[in-house]
Amino acid sequence: MTQPDEAFQKAFDPQLTRRILRYIRPYLRLVALGLLMALLIAVANPTFGLLQRYAIDHTFGPRVLLPSLDLAGRQRLFSLLLTVGLSYLGLKVLEFLFRYALSMSINILGQRVLYDIRADIFTKLQRLSLSYFDANPVGRLITRVTSDVDAINQFITAGLVSLIQSSLLILTYVVIMLTINWQLALISLAVLPVLYVVTGYFRARLRDSFRVTRVQQAIVNTKLNENITGMLTVQLFGRENRNGVEFDRSNRLLLDANLRSVGWFALFQPSVSILGSVASGLVLYFAGRAILGEAGLVGAGITLGTLIAFNGWVSQLFQPIQDLADVFNNLQAAMASSERIFGVLDTPVSILDKQGAKRLDRFEGRVDLENVWFAYDDAVEAETPDTDPRWTLRGIDLHIKAGESVALVGATGAGKTSITSLVSRFYDVQRGAVKVDSHDVRDLAQHDLRRHIGVVLQDVFLFAGTIESNLTLGSSEISHDRVVQACKYVGVHEFILGLPAGYDTEVRERGATLSTGQKQLLAFARALIQNPDILLVLDEATASVDTETEMHIQDALAKVMHGRTSIIIAHRLSTIEHCDRIIVMRRGRVVEEGSHRSLLAQNGYYARLHRLQYAQPDAAD
């Protein structure tokens, strides 16, 4: 089975490359600067060999070594060496400046492209519906924003620079060598066909090793994430040793994959080095014979300076050739990562605002579900038969008046939470309509709709920051007095004042230092602060609190629910006995509705749930 993080099979994909280059387009000045610097470096590098050739031929030639060299001749020789030395030093300074400018321009380019791609992915993730996150694990999405984006940045800053600079260097070396002596140049380049075959052989092995390494790395990351996230369960059931064995197995496979990569690379480097030495040996042999005056493949006129310069050029020529081979790995990683990144960016947004979506300044709070059929499976459509088991809600007709408090009860999976999700338009119905104040939620702007709906969930999520920033969600429009007032309503004010820094106390990741009841009360306060007078939706908000905390919540609810439309979901029936109406759901349908007393009097499904919860004998069973 194909692993989700397996490396891309193609080494180069023109379409993906074009999409990456679109992110480079806004920074063409940086690209132009980088190209200019790479060109200047390519021109400067062979020039050092020319300076060495000139100095050697004009200082160690036969004429210079004559014993009759007078004082003036020695002074001219010293002046020549000084000029060549200063020129060499000046050229090195220029090369340093060129390389600095190249490195700065390309790395700034890479970081800005990385910023743009990361921002686009985050923005897209913010717009995707909850159904997308139901199908994609959090760890995989985090990898898209981090590791995959870094792979593209690595290709731009390392691979692309190497591709351009190495190509220009190879071109200038070959041109200057052919210009100086084409016979000696062809001799030195004779090993290139062998180098091409060797590089292709090792490249294929390195590519396969690279692919296996990425797969094993993803497996190790997954196991590490699961073990840390589920540490409570691991220690509770004593699975430390067993998990350690399983992790060691995956970790060892990753080690083996990395060692294979290291092994192939360890063979590749010396192989290229040996071929470079062969080329240098050929230059020394044929150029040396020409200097000694022997006939050979190289014509006459070869000097000692030419020999030394050619030998240096040949050695330097093999480094950019080797760098080009390394570009392949960067390119393949970039292709694999870009495929996954653009897969996220190309995901269609299923919940969209209509053109000219309505905006309401204030909601009355009337909610209507009209013959609503809904399924979480995207493959289910309006034409799907009623008998299909994938339907979560089946023909729900529910009308909640403004200011009415309504409780939804039923077994797990009855569809209670789905109703609240549809009211907030986290999902769209396949049939029927969900309306707020007689407006179909699909006709309203999502942001406008949701800012009027306060939601308190059973699993409270707290962000890193202070207590107050979690309550205000970073909004500067919410005053501290309003925060304090809401906290007093839900009975959490005194608890906050007892913390080391009060409302400025730092919250650890997911509120690790707070109890479930404390986090639940903070969630109540947060909902009230954000929506003090509109529609309140509660989803199992009292399911995990003790009796004393529940009394605080009940007292707060009595104040908060007055004059507000309230939809409460609770398995603990004591929390909803005073609601205006109780809706009893079973297998996606409404089976009963009425007040607490009237439903008990009916002796139906609700009465049975009540007896089961309070451990009363049920004659029907």
PyMOL commands that set and color helices and strands:
alter all, ss='L'
color gray80, all
select helices_A, chain A and resi 14-59+71-127+130-135+138-180+182-229+231-236+240-291+304-345+416-423+441-443+446-450+467-472+480-490+493-497+502-504+509-511+516-530+547-560+573-575+596-602+605-613
alter helices_A, ss='H'
color red, helices_A
select strands_A, chain A and resi 367-374+393-400+405-410+431-436+439-440+453-456+465-466+506-507+535-539+566-569+581-586+589-594
alter strands_A, ss='S'
color yellow, strands_A
deselect
rebuild
show_as cartoon
